[in-house]
Amino acid sequence: SVLAQASAGLQTPGYRPRRAREMMSIGKPEVSQDSEAFKTRPFVDGAKTLIGGQVKPWAGISEIFSPIYCQETGDRICIGRQATMSPKEAMEAVQAASKAWDLGRGEWPQRTLQQRISAVEKLVSKLKEKRMEIAKVLQWEICKNDADSVKEFDRTMDFVSALIDTARKLNSGGAICQEGIHAILKRSPMGVMMNLGPSNYPFNETYATLIPAILMGNSIVMKVPNTGGLAHFLTMEAYAECFPPGVVNFISGRGRDTMPPCMESGLVDMFAFIGSSKAADALVKAHPQPHRLKNLLSLDAKNLAIVLPDADLDIAVKECVAGSTSFNGQRCTAIKLIMVHSSIVDKFNEKFCQAISTLSVGLPFGKNNITPLACSSTALMKTLTEDAKCKGAKVLNEAAGGGHLDRSLFAPAVLYPVTAEMQLWTAEQFGPVVPIAPFDRLEQPIEWLRKMPFGQQTSIFTSNQAAPSVELSQLLDMCALSTCRVNLNAQCQRGPDMYPFAGRRSSAMGTISVEEVLRAVSVETMVASKSLEVMNRACTSSNVFATL
């Protein structure tokens, strides 16, 4: 086997890293008051609420600060404020959503799919008017660079367009007949959705469940994330104008204060959540009837990359660098541990560190690869790095600036060899710390997969010209039965959006894709009769069974 041949030529144990040929370009997470960036910074006034179709001013607020600092004062820059709601107002929001649903008798669930599509298309038109404003807020609040901040908005709009097309197809079927029973099958709404989006993709990931639920006729209570949520306050008036009262309601403030009462009310029928499994468990348990709560959860992940001895190292390095450092590694789909066969690990590490050294670290204005952390903390990155160093790992790229910390900036640190005693072996770092571990036998990465409580994705790197191999097929099968997506010679990632995004164990519940998410936020409903004439006559003016 390839592994056996490679093992025969193992290099001498103990890696001595060469001095990095290049230093990373590392800037500071600060701007001058005289700079154009500072002068044109956004300020979002989120001292308002949207409940029951009305946008109203709100007195209790929290100031929102960017991870970017003012050079002259040394302080983080204030870029807006948002309403801090109490449990009382949170309950008003969920009650407004429940009233709009009215057990299916509300105006919105009674509309035809085409009527709901028209309202969503009107919303999209209004949102596109705010494209650059939303992108700029994302850039300042969570520090996405020029390309990524605009891409998040554009990808979201493309996703909504695909949802509309797919919803039409799902509900386009006419009458069918089986065993003398005529029937019409349609998708219908389920009720009230509690929607909690993340801080790292606050626009795209929130809309991935929010818009499907609206399209299918549900009413929504959206919890604005405390980090990354300012962009949503720019959209309140558009939602109030496009939908009947109570169809979309916003909650902002401390989730621990506002979310439990809403769940305890029993008024929530669906729970869409992106975050930690611990937080999800607590909220699901708060529901008085958790068995009827439809959950759509995207949770923790610790995605593994396995580099086999026959891998094309240039491809493996390129994909692993992108997979572990894109948006600072603040992605659930990021590669969070790399296992490399011992026969090639020294060459891999050298090439990997050289590639890391070409990354630019600095402000999000432009093309910098690594920007200030907003969804994780530099303190955590430092803690994980020091823990690994104390237990025998080295920062291979330290001479090139790896592990450099400056307030909210943390330059990517490549740690090797990472072992089971270190926190990085199992912890989801959610940041630019890259742990690398050697392996001699395939049983080692397989055993790691078996023991992990998470199961989102894996990446396998092998030769593009390799002959069929029983060994590779066995590894592929083990990865497929431990995770929900296996990437061959490619980084872990989400998309294209037509593909399913799911996870095993504590990584997810439910599947998100353009089609699957529409099914997840609706239920199949049918009308049946032995007489086609009677059924057609009954459905003549029906909104639920209307033909598009």
N, C-alpha and C positions, 0 to 999 in steps of 0.2 A: 504494500500500500504506500501511498504518498507519504503518510505520517511515518511509517517505518523507515523508508529511505531517508527521510529528513532527519530522523532521530539518530541515524548512524553517523551523521556529520554534524552533530551538535557543537556549537561554539563553547568555548570555555565559560563556565558559570561566572557570574559577576560582571555586570555591565559597567564599562568605563566610558561615560559619555564624552564625545568630542566637544570641544568648545564651539558653541554656536557661531556660524560664519557671519550671521547678521544679528543686529539688535532689532527688536521690535520697535516700531515707531510709536512712542507713548506720549500722549498729550496730557492735559489736565482737565478735570471735569468742571471748568469754570469759564465764564465769559465776562468781559469788561462792560461796565455801564455805558461806555462809549461805542461799543460794537453795534453793528446793524442787527445782529441776532437778538441782543438785549432790547434794543429799541422797538423791535417788531414782535416781541414775545406776546403770546396770547394771554388773555385773562378772561376766563369763563365764569360768568356769574350764575352759579347753580343754586342760588338761594331761592329755590322754588320747588314746587311739587306738581305732579300730574296724578290726580286721583279723580275718578268719576268723570273724566272728560274735561276737567278744568285745570288749567295751569295757574297756580296761585303763588304769590310770594311767601317766603318762609323766613322767620326770624332766626331760629337756631341754626347756626352754620359752623362748618369746619373749614379752615383754610387748607388749600392744596398746594404743596410745594414740589417743585421739580427736583430730580436728583442732580441738577446742574446748579453750581454755586456762583454767586456774584464775586468777582475778583476783588473788588474794593472792600466789601463788607465781610467776606468770608461766610456769608449765610446762603442757605438754599433759597432759590428764587420762587416767590409766590406766583402761581399762574392761574389761580381761581379760587372759588369757594363752592361748597355744596351743602345742601340741606342735611342736617342731622336729625332724623326723625325718631320719634319715640315709639314704643310698642303700640300706643293708642292710634297713631296715624298709620302705622303698618297694618293694623287690623282694619282701619277704614279702607285701605287700598284693596285688601283681599275681599272685603265685603262688597266693594264696588265691582270687582271682577265677578263675584258670585251673582250679583244682581244682573250684570250684563249677560251672564250665561243663563240664569233663571231656569235651570234644569232643561235647557234646550229651547225654551220659549222666548229667549231674548232676540233682539233685532238682528244681531250679528250671526248667531247660529242658524237663524231662519233665512238668511240670504242665500242665494244660489252661489255656487262656486265661481261662476263668471262675475257676479257682482263683487265678491270678495277679492278676486284677482284684480278687478278694476281699481279697487281701493288701495291695494298693495302697490300697483303700478303708479298710482298718484303719489304714494309715499316715496317710492324710489325716485321719482322725478324731483321731489322736494329735497331729498337727501343729496342728490347729485349736485344741486346748487351749492351745497356746503362741503363739497369734496375736499378742497384744499384747506378749508378751515378745520375740518375734522382731522385731516392728515397732520396738520401743524400741531394740533393739540396732542395727538398721539406721539409726535416727535418730542415734544417738551415733557410730557408727563411720564412716558415709559421709555423714552430715548431710542426710538426706532430711527434708523438713518433715512436719508431722503427717499431711497427706493422702497424700503420696507414699509414706511408709513403710508405711502400712496398705494402700494400693493395691497395692504390690508383692506383699504376701502374698495379698491377696484375688484379684488377677488370676491368680496362680499356681495357686491352688486351683480357680478357674474353668477354667483351661487343663487341669488334670488331669481334671476332670469331663468336659470335651469330648473329651479323649483316650480315656477309657474308653468313651464312647458310640461314637466313631469306630472304635475297635479292634473292638468287637462287630460293627459293620456290615461292616468289612473281612473278617472271618472267618466271616461268616454264610452264605456261599454253599454250596449243595449240589453234587450231581454235575451235570456238563455232558457233552455228547457232540458231537464233531466228527469227521466222516468215519469213523464206526464205532468211534472210540476214546473210551471213557468216562474222565472225569477228575474229581478233586476238587482244587481249588487253595486253598492256605492260605498265610499268612505265618508264617515260622518264624525263630527267633533266629540270630544270626551268631557270637556268642562273647563275647569280653571287650572292653568299651569303656573307653578312657581318657578321662575327662571333666574338662576344665579350664574352669571358669566365670570370668566377669569380676568386676571389683571394683565396677562401677557399678550393675549389677543382679545381685548375687551370688546371690540367691534365685531370682528369676524366670528369668533366662537359663540358670542351671545346670539347673534343673528342666525347661527346654524340651527338653533332650536326655536328661537323666538318667531321668526318669519314663517316657518312651516306650521307652527301652532296657530298663528293668526290666519293663514291661508285656509286651514282646514276648519275654521269656525270657532276656535276656542277663545277664551279670554285670558289675559296675562297679568301677572304681577311680576315685574322685573326688579330684582335687587341690583342696584348699580354698584359695581365693585368700588371699594374705597380707593384703590390704586388703579388708574386707567379708566376711571368712570366719567371724567369731564366731558368726553366726546358725546356721551349720551344726553347730557343736559342741552346740547345744541339741537337736539332732535325733538324735544318735548312738544313744541308747538305744532310740528308736522304731524305727530301722532294724534294730537287733540283734534286737528282739522280733518284727518283722513278717516278716522274710525268713530263709531258711535260711543257715547259715554261709557266708561268702565271696561272697554275692550282691552285697553293697554293702560296699566298703572305703574308708576315708578315708586320704588322705595330706596332711600339712601340713608346712610348712617351705619352704626355698628350692627353687623350681622347677628352677633350674639344676643343683641337686645331685640331686634326686629323680627328675625326669622322664626324662632321657636313659637311665639304666640300665633303666628299665621298657620304653622303646621298643626299646632294643638287645636285650632278651631275646627279642623276636619273639613274645611271648605276647599282644600286643595286636592285636585284629582290627579295631577301630573307634576312630577318634580324633575326639572332639568337642571343639572348641577355639574360644574367643572371645578375641581379642587381636590382636597384630600379625602381619602376614604374615611378617616376618623370623623371629619365634619359631616360628611354625608350620612354616616351611620347615626349620628346624634340627631339629625333633623328627621330622618326617616322614622326613628323610634318615637319621635315626638308626636307623630300622627296618630290619632285615636284608632284608626283602622288601616294600619300599614299594608294589609293584604290587598286593599283596593287601590293603593297608590301606585300609579304607573311611573316607574323610574327610568330616566335616561341620564346615565352618569358617566362622566369621563374623569378618571381619578389618577392615582399615582402610577408611575412607570419607572422602570430601571432597565432601559433597552441595552442589549448586549450586542457588540460586534465581535465576530469570530474571524480571525485572519488565518487561513490555512497555509501550509508551507508552500503550496504551488500558486499562491495568489500573485497577481500582478501588483507589485508594491506601489507603483505610481498611482494606479486606480484606487487601491485600498487607502493610501494616505490621503489622496484628494477627497474621497468620500467621507472618511473618518474625521478629517479636519472640519469639513462643512457640517457633518452630522453632530459634532460635539460643540461647535462654537457659533453656529448661526444664531442670531439674536442672543448672543452671549451664553448660549446653552440654556436659556430660559424657555424651554419648550418641553412639553411632556414627551414629544417624539424624538428628542435629542438622544444621541448615543451617549450613554452614561458610564459604560465600562467597555474597554477594548481588551480582548484576550487574543494574544498573538503566539503562534507556535514558536517554541524555543529556538528552532533552527534559523529563524529569520527575524527574531525579535530585535536584535541589535541593529540590523539594517533598517527595519521598520522604524525604530525609535529615532535613528539618525535622520531619516527622510522626513519623519513626522515633525520633529523639532525644527528642521529647516523650513518646512511649510508653515508652521506656526509663527516663525520669526518674520514671515512676510506680512502678517496681519497688522493692521493699523489700529491703535487704541486711542480713543479720544471722544470728542463731542459727536452727537448724532447728526450734526449739520454737514452733510456731504456723504462720503462713501466709507467712513470708518467702519471696520469690521466688528470691533468691540467697543461698546458704548457704556455709559454709566448704568449700573444695575438698578432696576426699579422693582422687579418682581421677586428678587431674592436679595440677600445682603452680603456685602463684602466681609462682614464679620464671620458669617457662616463659611464662606470660601476660605478664609484664613484659618478657622478652627479645623476644617477638614484637612487642609494642607498640613498644618502643624501636627495633627494626630497621625497622619501617614508618615511624616518625617520622623516622629518620635519612635515609630515602630518599624523603621528600616527602609522606608522609601526615600528616593531623592527627587528633587525638582530638576528634571533633566535639562530644562531650558532656563534655569535660573540666571545664567550668565547673559542671556539674551533679554532679560527682563521678566521672565516667567514668575508669576506670583507677586509682581509689583502691585502695591495697594496705595491708592490715593483717594481717600474719602469714599466716593461711590464708584470709583473705577477699580477694576481688578484685572490685571493682565493674565491671559491664559497660563495656567500652571500645568505642566505635564509631569505626572508622578509615576515612578516605576522603581521597583516592582511592588505593586499593590497586592496585599494578601488578605486572607479571611479575617485577620485580627483587626484590620483597619476599618474605620467607619465607612470609607469610600467603597468598600466591598459590597455593601448593601444599601447605603443611604442614597436617596435621590438628591444629588447636589444642586440641580437646577441653576447651574452657573458655569463659568469658564474654568472649571477644574477637571482635568482629563486623566483618569486613572487607567493605567495599562498593566496587565498581568500576563506572565508567560504561562503556557501550558505544553505538556508533552503528549498527553493522550486525550482523545475526544471525550472520554468519560468526564474529564474535568469541567469543561464548559457545560456539558449536559447535566452534570450533577448540580452545577450552579443554577441552571434553569429550573431544575426540579425543586430546589429548596426556596427559590424566590417566591414571595407572596404576590408578585405582580406578573403580568403577562400580556404586554401590549405588542411589542415588535422585536425582531432580531434582524441582524445583517450578517450574511456569510460572504466572505471574500475568498474566491478561488480563481483558477485560471479560466480565461475565456475560451481557451482551446482544449480544455481537459476532456479526456475520454470519459464516457459514462462510468460512474464509480458507485459501488454498493455503499461504501463508507460515506460518501457525500449525500446519497439518498437517505441513508439512515439519520444523518445529522439534520437534513432538511425536514424529515418527518418529525423528529423530536422537537425541533424549533416550532414547527407548525402546530404541534399538539400542546405546546407550552405557551405560545403567543398566538396572535391573530393575523400577523403579517410577517412574512419572511422576505427580506430584500436581498437579492443576489447581486453582488458587486455594486451595491448602491447603499446610500445612507438610509437610516430610518426616517420616515417622513409621512405626512398626511397628504392625501391627494394622489391623482386627480379626484375631484369631489364626487365623481360618479362611482368611485370605488368605496367599499365599506371601510369605515373606521370604527374599530371595536377593540375589545380587550378581554382577557381571561382573569380569573381570580379577582384580586382587588384593584384591577386596572380600569374596569368599565362594567357597565350594565346597559345593554342595548347597543344598537348599531346606528351610526350616523353615515349616511350617504344621501345623495339627492333624493333617491326613491325611498330608501329605508326609513329616513327620518319622517317623511310624510306618513308612512304607515305607522310609525311609532306614536305619533301625536293624534291618531285618529283610530276609529274602530270600523270594521266592516259591517255594514248594515244592508239588509235585503228585504224586499217585499216579494212574497210568493203567492201563487194562486194556481188552481187547476184550470182556470179560464184566462187565457191571454187577453181577451176582450175586457174582462172585468178589471184586470190588473192595469191595463193601459188607460182605461177610463179613470181609475182611482188616481193614477199618477199624472193626469193631464196638467194640473196646476201645482204639482208638488215641487217644492224647492229642493228637498233632499234627493229625490229621484229624477230631477230634471236632466234632460239630455243637453250636453254642450253643443 
